[in-house]
Amino acid sequence: MTVAALRAGRAGWRPQEHDLGRSERKTRLTVTIDPHLAAYAEQLVEAGKAPSVSAVVNDALEADRLRDQKARRLWKEAAEHADPEKVARMRAHVDAQLAALPASHRYR
């Protein structure tokens, strides 16, 4: 069965929006994954929930990228509203605790 046929028959399948910043060409990678994850990806394909195992991996990585991007945006927004004096007091407190640690326990 072709990818187009799979896509046409999959209930709820929607193509991802095209990101103009991404290349039209795919990059071939060779990866190893845990057997249970490979089996899960193959089950998704067999059930018609994904057009290919590559699409499952691609979608998972894209979801992680979007989650990370959102987290960074939220951190930046929170930082914009932070009280600089409170942040300075908190940093000074952490620095004092760090200075009290034996040198072998410091991670700076």
C-alpha positions in Angstrom: 0.0 0.0 0.0 1.3 3.5 -0.8 1.8 6.2 1.7 -0.9 8.2 -0.1 -3.3 5.3 0.3 -2.4 5.0 4.0 -2.9 8.7 4.5 -6.2 8.7 2.7 -7.5 5.8 4.8 -6.3 6.9 8.2 -9.0 8.5 10.3 -7.8 11.7 11.9 -4.5 11.8 10.0 -3.5 15.3 9.1 -0.3 16.3 7.3 2.0 18.5 9.4 2.2 22.1 8.4 5.1 22.7 6.1 8.0 24.6 7.7 9.6 26.6 5.1 12.8 26.6 7.1 13.2 22.9 6.7 14.8 21.3 3.6 12.7 19.5 1.1 15.2 16.6 1.2 15.3 14.2 4.1 18.5 13.2 5.8 19.2 9.5 6.1 20.3 8.4 9.6 21.1 5.1 11.0 20.0 4.7 14.6 19.5 2.0 17.1 16.5 2.0 19.4 15.1 -0.2 22.1 13.2 -3.2 20.7 10.0 -2.3 22.5 10.0 1.1 20.8 10.7 -0.4 17.4 7.8 -2.8 17.9 5.6 0.1 18.9 6.5 2.1 15.9 5.8 -0.9 13.6 2.4 -1.4 15.4 1.5 2.3 14.6 2.3 1.7 10.9 0.4 -1.6 10.8 -2.6 0.1 12.5 -2.5 2.9 9.9 -1.7 5.5 12.5 1.6 6.4 10.8 2.7 6.1 7.2 6.1 4.7 8.2 8.5 4.0 11.1 10.5 7.0 9.9 7.4 9.2 10.2 6.9 7.9 13.8 10.5 8.9 14.7 10.3 12.2 12.9 7.0 13.1 14.6 8.4 12.2 18.0 11.5 14.3 17.5 9.4 17.2 16.3 7.1 16.9 19.3 10.2 17.1 21.6 11.6 20.1 19.7 8.3 21.9 20.0 8.1 21.0 23.7 11.6 22.3 24.3 10.9 25.5 22.3 7.8 26.2 24.4 9.7 25.6 27.6 12.4 28.1 26.5 9.7 30.6 25.6 8.0 30.2 29.0 11.3 30.6 30.8 12.1 33.7 28.9 8.7 35.2 29.7 9.1 34.3 33.4 12.5 35.9 33.4 11.2 39.1 32.0 8.9 39.4 35.0 11.4 38.4 37.6 12.3 40.8 40.4 16.1 41.5 39.9 16.6 42.2 43.6 15.0 38.9 44.6 17.0 37.0 42.0 20.2 38.6 43.3 19.4 37.6 46.9 18.6 34.0 45.8 21.9 33.8 43.8 23.9 35.2 46.8 22.3 32.5 49.0 23.1 29.7 46.6 26.7 31.1 46.1 27.1 31.1 49.9 26.0 27.5 50.2 28.3 26.5 47.3 31.2 28.2 49.0 30.6 26.2 52.2 30.9 22.9 50.3 34.2 21.1 50.3 36.1 21.7 47.1 35.6 18.0 46.0 31.8 18.6 46.1 31.7 21.7 43.9 30.6 21.4 40.4 31.4 24.8 38.9 
